[in-house]
């Protein structure tokens, strides 16, 4: 088992832990089919013996054996991530969270006819999330919808 430890926003850590559980508490198993898997592999480096960096993590990500799923070769079992690499991985997790949220909300609203509030609570309940607030998701969803509408007007098909 190869793992990396990251310090990311608490709601993103909760999302990863609840969405991609590994069977061990606090450890996430990222499938190699996700883009996040390749982002993690490209930003990993050998773990340094820095105690301060290892005390601040809030999520540990377990990766499948890369020799079976990728061309990357890893030499040690536990890895750290540099500052810029951590930012890139955190941004990928952020994008994954919001794309999953927007996809779920669009499906519930357009196909099932739910209201925005019902769809948001459905998302939170289906994923078992407690740190994400309904208000933050609603505001983000409405801003995303407004951007989509403005981009649709600019297209001349």
ROZAMI-109044 format. One line per 5 residues: number of its first residue (from 1); their letters; for each residue x, y, z of N, C-alpha, C, CB. Coordinates in steps of 0.05 Angstrom, whole numbers, plus 5000, padded with zeros to 4 digits. Glycine has a CB too. Layout:
<sites>
NUM) a) X,Y,Z,X,Y,Z,X,Y,Z,X,Y,Z | ...
</sites>
This chain:
<sites>
1) xxxxx) 5017,4976,5000,5000,5000,5000,5018,5025,5000,4981,5000,5024 | 5012,5043,4982,5027,5068,4980,5008,5090,4988,5039,5072,4952 | 5016,5108,5005,4998,5129,5014,5012,5156,5013,4988,5124,5043 | 4996,5177,5012,5006,5204,5015,4988,5218,5036,5007,5220,4988 | 4999,5237,5050,4984,5252,5069,4982,5281,5060,4997,5250,5098
6) xxxxx) 4957,5291,5062,4952,5319,5053,4937,5334,5074,4937,5318,5026 | 4941,5360,5074,4926,5379,5090,4908,5394,5070,4944,5398,5107 | 4882,5388,5070,4863,5402,5052,4841,5413,5069,4853,5383,5030 | 4823,5427,5056,4800,5438,5071,4783,5415,5083,4782,5456,5052 | 4772,5419,5107,4758,5397,5121,4735,5386,5105,4749,5407,5147
11) xxxxx) 4719,5403,5091,4696,5392,5077,4705,5375,5053,4678,5415,5067 | 4728,5381,5041,4739,5365,5019,4749,5338,5030,4761,5380,5004 | 4762,5339,5053,4772,5315,5065,4749,5296,5072,4789,5321,5091 | 4727,5308,5083,4704,5292,5090,4691,5280,5064,4683,5309,5104 | 4690,5296,5043,4679,5286,5017,4695,5262,5007,4678,5308,4997
16) xxxxx) 4722,5264,5007,4738,5242,4998,4735,5217,5015,4768,5251,4997 | 4735,5221,5041,4733,5198,5059,4706,5184,5056,4736,5207,5088 | 4684,5199,5052,4658,5187,5050,4653,5176,5022,4636,5207,5056 | 4665,5188,5001,4659,5179,4974,4677,5156,4964,4662,5203,4955 | 4702,5156,4973,4721,5136,4965,4734,5122,4989,4743,5148,4947
21) xxxxx) 4717,5108,5005,4729,5095,5029,4747,5071,5022,4706,5085,5047 | 4766,5066,5039,4784,5043,5035,4779,5020,5054,4813,5052,5037 | 4761,5024,5073,4757,5004,5093,4772,5009,5119,4765,4977,5083 | 4792,5026,5117,4807,5035,5141,4798,5063,5148,4838,5033,5136 | 4795,5069,5173,4785,5096,5180,4805,5118,5173,4779,5098,5210
26) xxxxx) 4795,5139,5160,4811,5162,5153,4828,5159,5128,4828,5169,5175 | 4827,5136,5115,4843,5132,5091,4825,5130,5067,4860,5106,5094 | 4833,5143,5046,4817,5144,5021,4831,5127,5000,4814,5173,5011 | 4816,5112,4984,4827,5097,4962,4818,5109,4936,4818,5066,4964 | 4837,5121,4922,4831,5134,4896,4833,5114,4874,4850,5158,4891
31) xxxxx) 4811,5110,4859,4813,5091,4836,4830,5102,4814,4785,5084,4826 | 4844,5086,4799,4861,5096,4778,4846,5107,4754,4879,5074,4768 | 4820,5104,4753,4804,5116,4731,4799,5145,4734,4778,5101,4728 | 4803,5156,4758,4799,5185,4763,4823,5201,4753,4794,5190,4792 | 4818,5225,4744,4839,5244,4737,4856,5251,4761,4828,5269,4724
36) xxxxx) 4843,5251,4785,4857,5257,4810,4880,5238,4815,4838,5256,4833 | 4878,5213,4806,4899,5193,4810,4924,5202,4795,4890,5166,4800 | 4922,5211,4770,4945,5219,4755,4956,5246,4765,4937,5223,4726 | 4939,5263,4775,4949,5288,4787,4965,5282,4812,4925,5307,4794 | 4956,5264,4828,4972,5256,4852,4998,5244,4844,4955,5236,4870
41) xxxxx) 4998,5226,4826,5023,5213,4818,5043,5233,4806,5018,5191,4798 | 5034,5252,4791,5052,5271,4779,5063,5291,4798,5039,5285,4756 | 5051,5294,4822,5060,5313,4842,5073,5301,4866,5037,5331,4850 | 5079,5275,4866,5090,5262,4889,5121,5263,4888,5081,5232,4890 | 5133,5262,4912,5162,5260,4914,5167,5244,4939,5176,5288,4915
46) xxxxx) 5192,5235,4943,5199,5219,4966,5194,5234,4992,5227,5210,4964 | 5185,5220,5012,5178,5233,5037,5203,5243,5051,5164,5213,5055 | 5202,5267,5060,5224,5279,5076,5218,5275,5105,5229,5309,5069 | 5239,5275,5122,5235,5271,5150,5228,5298,5164,5260,5259,5162 | 5208,5311,5155,5200,5336,5167,5175,5331,5184,5194,5358,5145
51) xxxxx) 5179,5332,5210,5157,5326,5228,5135,5346,5227,5168,5324,5257 | 5142,5372,5223,5121,5393,5222,5101,5389,5200,5135,5420,5220 | 5111,5381,5176,5093,5377,5154,5074,5353,5158,5108,5373,5128 | 5084,5332,5171,5068,5308,5175,5048,5311,5197,5087,5285,5181 | 5050,5331,5214,5030,5334,5235,5005,5349,5226,5043,5349,5258
56) xxxxx) 5007,5362,5203,4984,5379,5194,4965,5365,5175,4995,5404,5181 | 4968,5341,5168,4951,5328,5149,4924,5321,5161,4965,5303,5137 | 4903,5320,5144,4877,5312,5153,4865,5290,5135,4859,5336,5154 | 4879,5282,5114,4870,5260,5098,4894,5244,5088,4852,5270,5074 | 4891,5218,5087,4912,5201,5077,4900,5186,5053,4923,5181,5099
61) xxxxx) 4914,5188,5030,4904,5176,5005,4920,5151,4999,4905,5196,4982 | 4907,5129,4995,4919,5104,4988,4917,5100,4957,4906,5080,5003 | 4939,5094,4945,4940,5090,4916,4944,5061,4909,4962,5107,4903 | 4931,5052,4888,4936,5025,4878,4965,5022,4869,4917,5017,4856 | 4974,4998,4865,5001,4993,4855,5004,5006,4828,5007,4963,4854
66) xxxxx) 5021,5025,4824,5023,5039,4799,5034,5022,4776,5041,5063,4802 | 5048,5000,4782,5058,4984,4761,5036,4969,4746,5078,4963,4772 | 5013,4966,4759,4990,4953,4747,4972,4973,4731,4973,4939,4767 | 4973,4999,4739,4954,5017,4727,4966,5041,4713,4935,5026,4747 | 4992,5045,4715,5005,5069,4704,5034,5063,4698,5002,5093,4723
71) xxxxx) 5046,5082,4684,5075,5078,4677,5093,5090,4699,5080,5091,4650 | 5082,5102,4720,5099,5114,4741,5111,5092,4758,5082,5133,4758 | 5136,5095,4765,5150,5077,4783,5155,5091,4810,5177,5067,4770 | 5147,5078,4831,5150,5090,4858,5170,5073,4874,5123,5093,4873 | 5186,5085,4891,5207,5070,4904,5202,5066,4934,5233,5083,4900
76) xxxxx) 5186,5083,4947,5181,5079,4975,5151,5078,4981,5194,5101,4992 | 5144,5071,5005,5116,5065,5012,5100,5090,5019,5115,5046,5034 | 5111,5109,5032,5096,5133,5040,5109,5158,5028,5095,5136,5071 | 5092,5175,5018,5102,5198,5003,5092,5224,5015,5093,5196,4974 | 5107,5245,5010,5099,5272,5016,5094,5287,4990,5120,5286,5033
81) xxxxx) 5083,5311,4993,5077,5327,4970,5088,5355,4975,5046,5328,4964 | 5101,5366,4954,5112,5393,4957,5089,5413,4959,5130,5400,4933 | 5097,5438,4965,5077,5460,4968,5060,5464,4944,5090,5485,4975 | 5072,5467,4920,5057,5470,4895,5042,5445,4888,5076,5478,4873 | 5053,5422,4893,5039,5397,4887,5015,5394,4905,5058,5373,4892
86) xxxxx) 5017,5402,4930,4994,5400,4948,4972,5419,4938,5003,5408,4976 | 4979,5442,4928,4959,5461,4918,4945,5449,4893,4972,5488,4911 | 4961,5437,4876,4949,5425,4851,4930,5402,4859,4971,5414,4833 | 4938,5385,4877,4921,5363,4886,4896,5373,4899,4936,5344,4904 | 4899,5393,4917,4876,5405,4930,4856,5417,4910,4885,5426,4951
91) xxxxx) 4867,5430,4890,4850,5442,4869,4835,5420,4853,4867,5460,4850 | 4848,5398,4848,4835,5376,4834,4813,5364,4851,4856,5355,4826 | 4817,5362,4877,4796,5351,4894,4773,5371,4896,4808,5347,4923 | 4779,5397,4896,4758,5418,4896,4741,5416,4871,4771,5446,4898 | 4754,5413,4848,4740,5411,4823,4723,5385,4822,4759,5411,4799
96) xxxxx) 4734,5363,4832,4720,5338,4833,4695,5341,4851,4738,5316,4844 | 4697,5354,4874,4675,5358,4892,4652,5373,4878,4684,5372,4918 | 4659,5396,4867,4639,5413,4855,4627,5401,4829,4650,5440,4849 | 4642,5387,4814,4631,5374,4790,4612,5352,4798,4653,5363,4772 | 4618,5337,4819,4600,5317,4829,4575,5329,4840,4614,5300,4850
101) xxxxx) 4578,5351,4854,4555,5365,4866,4537,5376,4844,4564,5388,4884 | 4548,5390,4824,4533,5402,4803,4519,5381,4786,4550,5420,4785 | 4533,5360,4781,4521,5338,4765,4497,5326,4780,4541,5316,4759 | 4500,5321,4806,4478,5309,4822,4455,5329,4822,4488,5303,4851 | 4460,5354,4827,4438,5374,4829,4424,5377,4802,4449,5401,4838
106) xxxxx) 4438,5378,4780,4426,5381,4754,4408,5357,4748,4447,5383,4732 | 4417,5333,4755,4402,5309,4751,4376,5309,4767,4418,5284,4757 | 4379,5315,4793,4355,5315,4810,4335,5337,4803,4364,5319,4840 | 4344,5360,4794,4326,5382,4788,4313,5377,4760,4341,5409,4788 | 4329,5370,4740,4318,5367,4713,4304,5341,4708,4340,5371,4693
111) xxxxx) 4313,5319,4719,4301,5293,4713,4279,5287,4733,4322,5271,4714 | 4284,5291,4759,4265,5283,4779,4246,5306,4788,4279,5273,4803 | 4252,5331,4780,4235,5354,4786,4237,5363,4815,4207,5347,4780 | 4259,5357,4828,4263,5367,4856,4268,5397,4856,4286,5352,4870 | 4263,5409,4879,4271,5437,4883,4301,5437,4888,4255,5451,4906
116) xxxxx) 4313,5461,4887,4342,5463,4892,4349,5454,4920,4352,5492,4888 | 4332,5462,4939,4338,5456,4967,4336,5426,4972,4318,5471,4986 | 4315,5413,4961,4312,5384,4964,4335,5369,4951,4286,5374,4951 | 4344,5379,4927,4367,5366,4914,4392,5369,4930,4370,5378,4886 | 4396,5392,4942,4420,5397,4958,4420,5378,4983,4422,5426,4968
121) xxxxx) 4397,5376,4996,4396,5358,5019,4399,5329,5011,4370,5362,5035 | 4389,5322,4987,4393,5296,4977,4422,5290,4972,4377,5292,4951 | 4437,5309,4961,4466,5306,4957,4480,5302,4983,4477,5330,4942 | 4474,5319,5002,4488,5317,5028,4482,5291,5042,4479,5340,5046 | 4456,5281,5040,4449,5256,5053,4460,5232,5038,4418,5254,5054
126) xxxxx) 4461,5233,5011,4471,5210,4996,4501,5206,5001,4465,5213,4967 | 4515,5228,5005,4544,5226,5009,4551,5224,5039,4558,5249,4996 | 4532,5230,5057,4537,5229,5085,4554,5253,5095,4551,5204,5093 | 4551,5276,5082,4567,5299,5088,4554,5316,5110,4572,5316,5063 | 4570,5326,5129,4560,5343,5150,4574,5370,5151,4563,5329,5177
131) xxxxx) 4598,5372,5140,4614,5397,5141,4606,5416,5119,4643,5391,5139 | 4594,5407,5098,4585,5424,5076,4558,5436,5084,4583,5409,5049 | 4554,5462,5079,4529,5474,5087,4511,5477,5062,4534,5501,5100 | 4485,5477,5067,4466,5480,5046,4468,5507,5033,4437,5476,5057 | 4473,5527,5049,4475,5555,5039,4499,5558,5019,4478,5575,5062
136) xxxxx) 4522,5547,5027,4546,5549,5010,4541,5534,4983,4570,5538,5024 | 4529,5511,4984,4524,5495,4960,4504,5510,4942,4514,5467,4967 | 4483,5521,4954,4463,5536,4939,4475,5560,4925,4440,5545,4957 | 4492,5575,4939,4504,5599,4927,4523,5591,4904,4520,5615,4948 | 4539,5570,4909,4558,5561,4888,4542,5551,4864,4576,5539,4899
141) xxxxx) 4521,5536,4868,4505,5526,4846,4492,5548,4830,4483,5507,4857 | 4482,5569,4843,4469,5591,4829,4490,5607,4813,4455,5609,4849 | 4513,5611,4825,4534,5625,4810,4543,5609,4785,4559,5630,4828 | 4545,5583,4788,4553,5565,4766,4532,5566,4744,4556,5536,4776 | 4506,5566,4752,4484,5567,4732,4485,5594,4717,4457,5564,4746
146) xxxxx) 4490,5616,4731,4492,5642,4718,4515,5643,4698,4495,5664,4739 | 4538,5632,4705,4560,5631,4686,4554,5614,4662,4586,5619,4700 | 4540,5591,4666,4532,5574,4644,4513,5589,4625,4519,5548,4654 | 4494,5604,4637,4475,5618,4620,4489,5640,4604,4453,5630,4637 | 4507,5655,4617,4521,5676,4603,4539,5665,4580,4538,5693,4622
151) xxxxx) 4551,5642,4584,4567,5630,4563,4549,5619,4540,4584,5607,4574 | 4525,5610,4546,4507,5600,4526,4498,5623,4507,4483,5587,4539 | 4494,5647,4518,4486,5670,4502,4508,5678,4482,4479,5693,4520 | 4533,5674,4490,4555,5683,4473,4560,5665,4449,4580,5684,4489 | 4549,5640,4450,4554,5622,4428,4535,5628,4405,4550,5593,4437
156) xx) 4544,5627,4381,4528,5632,4357,4527,5607,4340,4539,5657,4340 | 4509,5589,4347,4507,5564,4332,4485,5567,4311,4502,5541,4350
</sites>
